[in-house]
Amino acid sequence: MVGSEVSARPRLEEQCPVCGDRVSGYHYGLLTCESCKGFFKRTVQNKKSYQCAASSNCPVDKAGRKRCPRCRFAKCLQQGMKIEGRFTYFASKAIFAFSSDFIHLLLTTSRSP
């Protein structure tokens, strides 16, 4: 049982799919770094609209992630970050566990003879 709990945690040695930095956990539906989490949050909360000075195809990496916010935000969305809401990895696991237990309870107690 303990082994399954450990394997359910995010592997923090992975790279952020947006910029390549070290991930810190699940943010907005995707395993990302703290920098991309904060950038995405500020962009969404402040309803920012960015323009690209180039061809909207700027490279987004750890060293240059601050150069073009439009391309960075586009990559956040492309990689799967979700504007709809914020669920941390552990909160989503708790919701899933509750839902699974509730469904199991309904299935086992609602049988009629």
N, CA, C and O atoms as a GROMACS GRO file, in nm:
protein
  452
    1MET      N    1   0.082  -0.119   0.000
    1MET     CA    2   0.000   0.000   0.000
    1MET      C    3   0.087   0.125   0.000
    1MET      O    4   0.057   0.223  -0.069
    2VAL      N    5   0.194   0.122   0.078
    2VAL     CA    6   0.282   0.238   0.084
    2VAL      C    7   0.347   0.262  -0.051
    2VAL      O    8   0.363   0.376  -0.092
    3GLY      N    9   0.386   0.155  -0.120
    3GLY     CA   10   0.449   0.170  -0.250
    3GLY      C   11   0.360   0.237  -0.352
    3GLY      O   12   0.407   0.316  -0.434
    4SER      N   13   0.229   0.207  -0.347
    4SER     CA   14   0.137   0.269  -0.442
    4SER      C   15   0.118   0.417  -0.412
    4SER      O   16   0.097   0.497  -0.503
    5GLU      N   17   0.124   0.454  -0.284
    5GLU     CA   18   0.110   0.595  -0.248
    5GLU      C   19   0.230   0.675  -0.297
    5GLU      O   20   0.214   0.788  -0.344
    6VAL      N   21   0.348   0.618  -0.285
    6VAL     CA   22   0.469   0.688  -0.329
    6VAL      C   23   0.468   0.705  -0.480
    6VAL      O   24   0.506   0.811  -0.530
    7SER      N   25   0.427   0.602  -0.554
    7SER     CA   26   0.429   0.610  -0.700
    7SER      C   27   0.322   0.706  -0.753
    7SER      O   28   0.331   0.749  -0.868
    8ALA      N   29   0.221   0.740  -0.672
    8ALA     CA   30   0.116   0.831  -0.716
    8ALA      C   31   0.162   0.977  -0.712
    8ALA      O   32   0.098   1.063  -0.772
    9ARG      N   33   0.270   1.005  -0.642
    9ARG     CA   34   0.320   1.142  -0.634
    9ARG      C   35   0.390   1.182  -0.763
    9ARG      O   36   0.445   1.097  -0.832
   10PRO      N   37   0.389   1.312  -0.795
   10PRO     CA   38   0.458   1.356  -0.917
   10PRO      C   39   0.608   1.337  -0.905
   10PRO      O   40   0.665   1.354  -0.797
   11ARG      N   41   0.671   1.302  -1.015
   11ARG     CA   42   0.817   1.288  -1.016
   11ARG      C   43   0.877   1.425  -1.041
   11ARG      O   44   0.870   1.477  -1.152
   12LEU      N   45   0.935   1.482  -0.938
   12LEU     CA   46   0.981   1.620  -0.945
   12LEU      C   47   1.112   1.637  -1.019
   12LEU      O   48   1.163   1.749  -1.029
   13GLU      N   49   1.170   1.529  -1.069
   13GLU     CA   50   1.290   1.544  -1.150
   13GLU      C   51   1.256   1.569  -1.297
   13GLU      O   52   1.345   1.590  -1.379
   14GLU      N   53   1.129   1.566  -1.330
   14GLU     CA   54   1.086   1.590  -1.468
   14GLU      C   55   1.104   1.737  -1.505
   14GLU      O   56   1.116   1.824  -1.419
   15GLN      N   57   1.105   1.761  -1.635
   15GLN     CA   58   1.119   1.898  -1.686
   15GLN      C   59   0.982   1.955  -1.721
   15GLN      O   60   0.892   1.884  -1.766
   16CYS      N   61   0.969   2.085  -1.698
   16CYS     CA   62   0.847   2.157  -1.734
   16CYS      C   63   0.827   2.148  -1.886
   16CYS      O   64   0.920   2.179  -1.960
   17PRO      N   65   0.710   2.107  -1.932
   17PRO     CA   66   0.687   2.097  -2.077
   17PRO      C   67   0.681   2.232  -2.146
   17PRO      O   68   0.686   2.239  -2.269
   18VAL      N   69   0.670   2.340  -2.070
   18VAL     CA   70   0.665   2.474  -2.129
   18VAL      C   71   0.806   2.529  -2.149
   18VAL      O   72   0.841   2.570  -2.259
   19CYS      N   73   0.886   2.530  -2.041
   19CYS     CA   74   1.017   2.596  -2.049
   19CYS      C   75   1.137   2.506  -2.023
   19CYS      O   76   1.250   2.547  -2.050
   20GLY      N   77   1.116   2.388  -1.973
   20GLY     CA   78   1.227   2.296  -1.947
   20GLY      C   79   1.286   2.303  -1.808
   20GLY      O   80   1.378   2.227  -1.777
   21ASP      N   81   1.237   2.392  -1.723
   21ASP     CA   82   1.285   2.402  -1.585
   21ASP      C   83   1.234   2.280  -1.507
   21ASP      O   84   1.154   2.202  -1.558
   22ARG      N   85   1.280   2.265  -1.384
   22ARG     CA   86   1.239   2.154  -1.299
   22ARG      C   87   1.094   2.175  -1.253
   22ARG      O   88   1.058   2.285  -1.210
   23VAL      N   89   1.012   2.072  -1.263
   23VAL     CA   90   0.872   2.084  -1.222
   23VAL      C   91   0.859   2.087  -1.071
   23VAL      O   92   0.944   2.036  -0.998
   24SER      N   93   0.750   2.149  -1.024
   24SER     CA   94   0.725   2.156  -0.880
   24SER      C   95   0.593   2.089  -0.842
   24SER      O   96   0.568   2.068  -0.723
   25GLY      N   97   0.509   2.057  -0.939
   25GLY     CA   98   0.381   1.993  -0.911
   25GLY      C   99   0.282   2.022  -1.021
   25GLY      O  100   0.314   2.082  -1.123
   26TYR      N  101   0.158   1.977  -0.999
   26TYR     CA  102   0.053   2.000  -1.097
   26TYR      C  103  -0.009   2.137  -1.075
   26TYR      O  104  -0.053   2.170  -0.965
   27HIS      N  105  -0.012   2.215  -1.182
   27HIS     CA  106  -0.068   2.349  -1.177
   27HIS      C  107  -0.156   2.369  -1.299
   27HIS      O  108  -0.110   2.351  -1.412
   28TYR      N  109  -0.280   2.405  -1.277
   28TYR     CA  110  -0.374   2.430  -1.387
   28TYR      C  111  -0.383   2.310  -1.481
   28TYR      O  112  -0.394   2.325  -1.603
   29GLY      N  113  -0.379   2.192  -1.422
   29GLY     CA  114  -0.397   2.070  -1.498
   29GLY      C  115  -0.273   2.011  -1.561
   29GLY      O  116  -0.282   1.911  -1.633
   30LEU      N  117  -0.156   2.069  -1.536
   30LEU     CA  118  -0.034   2.022  -1.600
   30LEU      C  119   0.082   2.024  -1.501
   30LEU      O  120   0.088   2.113  -1.415
   31LEU      N  121   0.171   1.930  -1.511
   31LEU     CA  122   0.290   1.924  -1.428
   31LEU      C  123   0.389   2.029  -1.481
   31LEU      O  124   0.447   2.011  -1.587
   32THR      N  125   0.407   2.141  -1.405
   32THR     CA  126   0.491   2.252  -1.451
   32THR      C  127   0.581   2.304  -1.340
   32THR      O  128   0.573   2.260  -1.225
   33CYS      N  129   0.667   2.399  -1.376
   33CYS     CA  130   0.755   2.466  -1.279
   33CYS      C  131   0.680   2.581  -1.212
   33CYS      O  132   0.572   2.620  -1.255
   34GLU      N  133   0.740   2.635  -1.106
   34GLU     CA  134   0.680   2.747  -1.033
   34GLU      C  135   0.671   2.872  -1.121
   34GLU      O  136   0.573   2.946  -1.113
   35SER      N  137   0.771   2.894  -1.204
   35SER     CA  138   0.774   3.014  -1.288
   35SER      C  139   0.658   3.015  -1.388
   35SER      O  140   0.590   3.116  -1.404
   36CYS      N  141   0.636   2.903  -1.454
   36CYS     CA  142   0.526   2.896  -1.551
   36CYS      C  143   0.391   2.899  -1.481
   36CYS      O  144   0.294   2.954  -1.534
   37LYS      N  145   0.383   2.840  -1.362
   37LYS     CA  146   0.259   2.847  -1.283
   37LYS      C  147   0.224   2.993  -1.253
   37LYS      O  148   0.111   3.036  -1.276
   38GLY      N  149   0.321   3.068  -1.203
   38GLY     CA  150   0.297   3.209  -1.169
   38GLY      C  151   0.266   3.293  -1.290
   38GLY      O  152   0.176   3.378  -1.287
   39PHE      N  153   0.340   3.270  -1.399
   39PHE     CA  154   0.316   3.344  -1.523
   39PHE      C  155   0.174   3.319  -1.574
   39PHE      O  156   0.103   3.413  -1.610
   40PHE      N  157   0.133   3.193  -1.576
   40PHE     CA  158   0.000   3.157  -1.624
   40PHE      C  159  -0.108   3.219  -1.536
   40PHE      O  160  -0.206   3.273  -1.586
   41LYS      N  161  -0.088   3.212  -1.405
   41LYS     CA  162  -0.185   3.268  -1.311
   41LYS      C  163  -0.201   3.419  -1.332
   41LYS      O  164  -0.314   3.468  -1.339
   42ARG      N  165  -0.090   3.491  -1.342
   42ARG     CA  166  -0.096   3.637  -1.362
   42ARG      C  167  -0.163   3.672  -1.494
   42ARG      O  168  -0.242   3.766  -1.502
   43THR      N  169  -0.130   3.598  -1.597
   43THR     CA  170  -0.187   3.624  -1.729
   43THR      C  171  -0.338   3.607  -1.727
   43THR      O  172  -0.411   3.690  -1.780
   44VAL      N  173  -0.385   3.499  -1.666
   44VAL     CA  174  -0.528   3.470  -1.663
   44VAL      C  175  -0.601   3.567  -1.569
   44VAL      O  176  -0.703   3.624  -1.607
   45GLN      N  177  -0.549   3.585  -1.448
   45GLN     CA  178  -0.617   3.671  -1.351
   45GLN      C  179  -0.625   3.816  -1.397
   45GLN      O  180  -0.726   3.883  -1.377
   46ASN      N  181  -0.519   3.865  -1.458
   46ASN     CA  182  -0.515   4.004  -1.502
   46ASN      C  183  -0.567   4.022  -1.644
   46ASN      O  184  -0.566   4.133  -1.698
   47LYS      N  185  -0.612   3.913  -1.705
   47LYS     CA  186  -0.667   3.914  -1.842
   47LYS      C  187  -0.575   3.987  -1.938
   47LYS      O  188  -0.616   4.074  -2.015
   48LYS      N  189  -0.447   3.949  -1.932
   48LYS     CA  190  -0.347   4.014  -2.016
   48LYS      C  191  -0.356   3.963  -2.160
   48LYS      O  192  -0.386   3.846  -2.185
   49SER      N  193  -0.329   4.052  -2.251
   49SER     CA  194  -0.323   4.019  -2.392
   49SER      C  195  -0.186   4.060  -2.443
   49SER      O  196  -0.150   4.178  -2.437
   50TYR      N  197  -0.111   3.965  -2.494
   50TYR     CA  198   0.026   3.991  -2.537
   50TYR      C  199   0.036   3.993  -2.689
   50TYR      O  200  -0.044   3.931  -2.759
   51GLN      N  201   0.134   4.065  -2.738
   51GLN     CA  202   0.166   4.067  -2.881
   51GLN      C  203   0.307   4.012  -2.899
   51GLN      O  204   0.394   4.035  -2.816
   52CYS      N  205   0.328   3.940  -3.007
   52CYS     CA  206   0.461   3.888  -3.039
   52CYS      C  207   0.527   3.982  -3.138
   52CYS      O  208   0.466   4.021  -3.238
   53ALA      N  209   0.651   4.019  -3.110
   53ALA     CA  210   0.725   4.108  -3.200
   53ALA      C  211   0.780   4.032  -3.320
   53ALA      O  212   0.820   4.094  -3.419
   54ALA      N  213   0.780   3.902  -3.313
   54ALA     CA  214   0.833   3.819  -3.423
   54ALA      C  215   0.716   3.753  -3.497
   54ALA      O  216   0.614   3.817  -3.524
   55SER      N  217   0.731   3.628  -3.529
   55SER     CA  218   0.631   3.557  -3.609
   55SER      C  219   0.543   3.462  -3.526
   55SER      O  220   0.490   3.365  -3.579
   56SER      N  221   0.528   3.490  -3.397
   56SER     CA  222   0.450   3.407  -3.306
   56SER      C  223   0.501   3.264  -3.299
   56SER      O  224   0.424   3.169  -3.284
   57ASN      N  225   0.632   3.250  -3.312
   57ASN     CA  226   0.694   3.119  -3.305
   57ASN      C  227   0.828   3.127  -3.231
   57ASN      O  228   0.924   3.060  -3.267
   58CYS      N  229   0.832   3.210  -3.126
   58CYS     CA  230   0.956   3.230  -3.051
   58CYS      C  231   0.988   3.106  -2.967
   58CYS      O  232   0.897   3.042  -2.916
   59PRO      N  233   1.116   3.073  -2.953
   59PRO     CA  234   1.152   2.960  -2.867
   59PRO      C  235   1.125   2.996  -2.720
   59PRO      O  236   1.155   3.107  -2.676
   60VAL      N  237   1.070   2.902  -2.647
   60VAL     CA  238   1.044   2.921  -2.505
   60VAL      C  239   1.126   2.817  -2.429
   60VAL      O  240   1.097   2.698  -2.435
   61ASP      N  241   1.228   2.864  -2.359
   61ASP     CA  242   1.311   2.777  -2.278
   61ASP      C  243   1.342   2.847  -2.146
   61ASP      O  244   1.302   2.961  -2.125
   62LYS      N  245   1.413   2.778  -2.059
   62LYS     CA  246   1.440   2.834  -1.926
   62LYS      C  247   1.513   2.968  -1.934
   62LYS      O  248   1.480   3.060  -1.859
   63ALA      N  249   1.610   2.979  -2.022
   63ALA     CA  250   1.689   3.102  -2.032
   63ALA      C  251   1.610   3.216  -2.096
   63ALA      O  252   1.629   3.332  -2.060
   64GLY      N  253   1.522   3.185  -2.190
   64GLY     CA  254   1.453   3.291  -2.264
   64GLY      C  255   1.303   3.297  -2.245
   64GLY      O  256   1.232   3.355  -2.327
   65ARG      N  257   1.254   3.237  -2.138
   65ARG     CA  258   1.108   3.230  -2.120
   65ARG      C  259   1.043   3.366  -2.095
   65ARG      O  260   0.922   3.380  -2.109
   66LYS      N  261   1.123   3.466  -2.057
   66LYS     CA  262   1.067   3.599  -2.030
   66LYS      C  263   1.072   3.691  -2.152
   66LYS      O  264   1.022   3.803  -2.146
   67ARG      N  265   1.130   3.645  -2.260
   67ARG     CA  266   1.147   3.731  -2.379
   67ARG      C  267   1.016   3.759  -2.451
   67ARG      O  268   0.991   3.872  -2.493
   68CYS      N  269   0.933   3.657  -2.467
   68CYS     CA  270   0.808   3.675  -2.542
   68CYS      C  271   0.691   3.612  -2.465
   68CYS      O  272   0.668   3.492  -2.476
   69PRO      N  273   0.620   3.692  -2.388
   69PRO     CA  274   0.509   3.637  -2.310
   69PRO      C  275   0.395   3.580  -2.396
   69PRO      O  276   0.326   3.488  -2.353
   70ARG      N  277   0.376   3.634  -2.515
   70ARG     CA  278   0.269   3.583  -2.603
   70ARG      C  279   0.298   3.438  -2.642
   70ARG      O  280   0.210   3.353  -2.635
   71CYS      N  281   0.420   3.412  -2.684
   71CYS     CA  282   0.457   3.276  -2.724
   71CYS      C  283   0.461   3.181  -2.604
   71CYS      O  284   0.429   3.063  -2.616
   72ARG      N  285   0.500   3.233  -2.488
   72ARG     CA  286   0.502   3.150  -2.367
   72ARG      C  287   0.360   3.112  -2.327
   72ARG      O  288   0.334   2.996  -2.294
   73PHE      N  289   0.268   3.207  -2.330
   73PHE     CA  290   0.129   3.176  -2.294
   73PHE      C  291   0.069   3.078  -2.395
   73PHE      O  292  -0.004   2.986  -2.357
   74ALA      N  293   0.100   3.098  -2.522
   74ALA     CA  294   0.050   3.005  -2.625
   74ALA      C  295   0.103   2.864  -2.600
   74ALA      O  296   0.030   2.766  -2.618
   75LYS      N  297   0.229   2.853  -2.558
   75LYS     CA  298   0.287   2.722  -2.531
   75LYS      C  299   0.224   2.660  -2.406
   75LYS      O  300   0.203   2.539  -2.401
   76CYS      N  301   0.194   2.742  -2.306
   76CYS     CA  302   0.124   2.692  -2.186
   76CYS      C  303  -0.007   2.626  -2.227
   76CYS      O  304  -0.037   2.515  -2.184
   77LEU      N  305  -0.084   2.693  -2.310
   77LEU     CA  306  -0.212   2.640  -2.356
   77LEU      C  307  -0.193   2.517  -2.444
   77LEU      O  308  -0.265   2.418  -2.432
   78GLN      N  309  -0.095   2.524  -2.533
   78GLN     CA  310  -0.067   2.414  -2.625
   78GLN      C  311  -0.028   2.287  -2.548
   78GLN      O  312  -0.064   2.177  -2.587
   79GLN      N  313   0.047   2.303  -2.440
   79GLN     CA  314   0.092   2.188  -2.361
   79GLN      C  315  -0.018   2.133  -2.270
   79GLN      O  316  -0.005   2.021  -2.220
   80GLY      N  317  -0.126   2.210  -2.249
   80GLY     CA  318  -0.238   2.157  -2.174
   80GLY      C  319  -0.277   2.230  -2.046
   80GLY      O  320  -0.360   2.179  -1.971
   81MET      N  321  -0.220   2.346  -2.019
   81MET     CA  322  -0.263   2.421  -1.900
   81MET      C  323  -0.405   2.470  -1.924
   81MET      O  324  -0.439   2.511  -2.035
   82LYS      N  325  -0.487   2.466  -1.821
   82LYS     CA  326  -0.629   2.497  -1.836
   82LYS      C  327  -0.667   2.625  -1.762
   82LYS      O  328  -0.634   2.643  -1.645
   83ILE      N  329  -0.736   2.712  -1.832
   83ILE     CA  330  -0.780   2.840  -1.776
   83ILE      C  331  -0.895   2.818  -1.678
   83ILE      O  332  -0.910   2.896  -1.584
   84GLU      N  333  -0.974   2.715  -1.698
   84GLU     CA  334  -1.098   2.694  -1.622
   84GLU      C  335  -1.079   2.690  -1.472
   84GLU      O  336  -1.166   2.736  -1.398
   85GLY      N  337  -0.971   2.638  -1.425
   85GLY     CA  338  -0.956   2.626  -1.280
   85GLY      C  339  -0.821   2.576  -1.241
   85GLY      O  340  -0.738   2.538  -1.324
   86ARG      N  341  -0.800   2.576  -1.111
   86ARG     CA  342  -0.671   2.538  -1.057
   86ARG      C  343  -0.692   2.422  -0.961
   86ARG      O  344  -0.757   2.437  -0.857
   87PHE      N  345  -0.636   2.308  -0.995
   87PHE     CA  346  -0.637   2.194  -0.907
   87PHE      C  347  -0.494   2.149  -0.886
   87PHE      O  348  -0.421   2.122  -0.981
   88THR      N  349  -0.455   2.141  -0.762
   88THR     CA  350  -0.323   2.085  -0.735
   88THR      C  351  -0.333   1.935  -0.749
   88THR      O  352  -0.443   1.880  -0.748
   89TYR      N  353  -0.221   1.870  -0.761
   89TYR     CA  354  -0.217   1.725  -0.776
   89TYR      C  355  -0.288   1.656  -0.660
   89TYR      O  356  -0.369   1.566  -0.680
   90PHE      N  357  -0.257   1.699  -0.539
   90PHE     CA  358  -0.312   1.632  -0.422
   90PHE      C  359  -0.460   1.661  -0.405
   90PHE      O  360  -0.534   1.572  -0.361
   91ALA      N  361  -0.507   1.779  -0.438
   91ALA     CA  362  -0.650   1.810  -0.431
   91ALA      C  363  -0.727   1.726  -0.532
   91ALA      O  364  -0.834   1.674  -0.500
   92SER      N  365  -0.675   1.711  -0.652
   92SER     CA  366  -0.744   1.632  -0.753
   92SER      C  367  -0.748   1.485  -0.713
   92SER      O  368  -0.846   1.417  -0.739
   93LYS      N  369  -0.641   1.435  -0.649
   93LYS     CA  370  -0.640   1.297  -0.600
   93LYS      C  371  -0.746   1.279  -0.491
   93LYS      O  372  -0.813   1.176  -0.488
   94ALA      N  373  -0.761   1.377  -0.402
   94ALA     CA  374  -0.860   1.369  -0.295
   94ALA      C  375  -1.002   1.368  -0.353
   94ALA      O  376  -1.087   1.292  -0.307
   95ILE      N  377  -1.027   1.452  -0.453
   95ILE     CA  378  -1.158   1.456  -0.517
   95ILE      C  379  -1.188   1.323  -0.584
   95ILE      O  380  -1.299   1.271  -0.574
   96PHE      N  381  -1.088   1.267  -0.653
   96PHE     CA  382  -1.105   1.138  -0.720
   96PHE      C  383  -1.134   1.029  -0.617
   96PHE      O  384  -1.222   0.946  -0.638
   97ALA      N  385  -1.059   1.028  -0.506
   97ALA     CA  386  -1.079   0.927  -0.403
   97ALA      C  387  -1.220   0.937  -0.344
   97ALA      O  388  -1.286   0.836  -0.324
   98PHE      N  389  -1.265   1.059  -0.318
   98PHE     CA  390  -1.400   1.080  -0.265
   98PHE      C  391  -1.504   1.029  -0.365
   98PHE      O  392  -1.597   0.958  -0.328
   99SER      N  393  -1.488   1.065  -0.492
   99SER     CA  394  -1.583   1.024  -0.595
   99SER      C  395  -1.587   0.873  -0.608
   99SER      O  396  -1.695   0.815  -0.618
  100SER      N  397  -1.471   0.809  -0.606
  100SER     CA  398  -1.465   0.664  -0.618
  100SER      C  399  -1.534   0.596  -0.500
  100SER      O  400  -1.609   0.500  -0.519
  101ASP      N  401  -1.509   0.646  -0.380
  101ASP     CA  402  -1.573   0.589  -0.261
  101ASP      C  403  -1.724   0.608  -0.266
  101ASP      O  404  -1.800   0.518  -0.230
  102PHE      N  405  -1.769   0.724  -0.310
  102PHE     CA  406  -1.912   0.754  -0.318
  102PHE      C  407  -1.979   0.664  -0.421
  102PHE      O  408  -2.087   0.610  -0.395
  103ILE      N  409  -1.918   0.647  -0.536
  103ILE     CA  410  -1.974   0.560  -0.640
  103ILE      C  411  -1.981   0.416  -0.589
  103ILE      O  412  -2.081   0.348  -0.610
  104HIS      N  413  -1.875   0.372  -0.523
  104HIS     CA  414  -1.874   0.236  -0.467
  104HIS      C  415  -1.988   0.219  -0.367
  104HIS      O  416  -2.057   0.117  -0.368
  105LEU      N  417  -2.008   0.317  -0.281
  105LEU     CA  418  -2.116   0.312  -0.182
  105LEU      C  419  -2.252   0.304  -0.251
  105LEU      O  420  -2.337   0.225  -0.210
  106LEU      N  421  -2.273   0.383  -0.354
  106LEU     CA  422  -2.400   0.380  -0.428
  106LEU      C  423  -2.423   0.244  -0.492
  106LEU      O  424  -2.535   0.191  -0.489
  107LEU      N  425  -2.320   0.188  -0.551
  107LEU     CA  426  -2.335   0.060  -0.620
  107LEU      C  427  -2.362  -0.055  -0.524
  107LEU      O  428  -2.435  -0.148  -0.557
  108THR      N  429  -2.303  -0.050  -0.406
  108THR     CA  430  -2.320  -0.162  -0.313
  108THR      C  431  -2.447  -0.150  -0.229
  108THR      O  432  -2.495  -0.252  -0.180
  109THR      N  433  -2.501  -0.032  -0.211
  109THR     CA  434  -2.620  -0.017  -0.125
  109THR      C  435  -2.749   0.000  -0.204
  109THR      O  436  -2.856  -0.008  -0.144
  110SER      N  437  -2.744   0.024  -0.332
  110SER     CA  438  -2.866   0.052  -0.407
  110SER      C  439  -2.923  -0.071  -0.477
  110SER      O  440  -3.014  -0.059  -0.559
  111ARG      N  441  -2.870  -0.187  -0.446
  111ARG     CA  442  -2.925  -0.309  -0.506
  111ARG      C  443  -3.055  -0.346  -0.436
  111ARG      O  444  -3.061  -0.356  -0.313
  112SER      N  445  -3.157  -0.367  -0.514
  112SER     CA  446  -3.286  -0.406  -0.455
  112SER      C  447  -3.317  -0.550  -0.492
  112SER      O  448  -3.282  -0.595  -0.601
  113PRO      N  449  -3.384  -0.624  -0.401
  113PRO     CA  450  -3.414  -0.767  -0.428
  113PRO      C  451  -3.516  -0.787  -0.536
  113PRO      O  452  -3.550  -0.900  -0.568
   0.00000   0.00000   0.00000
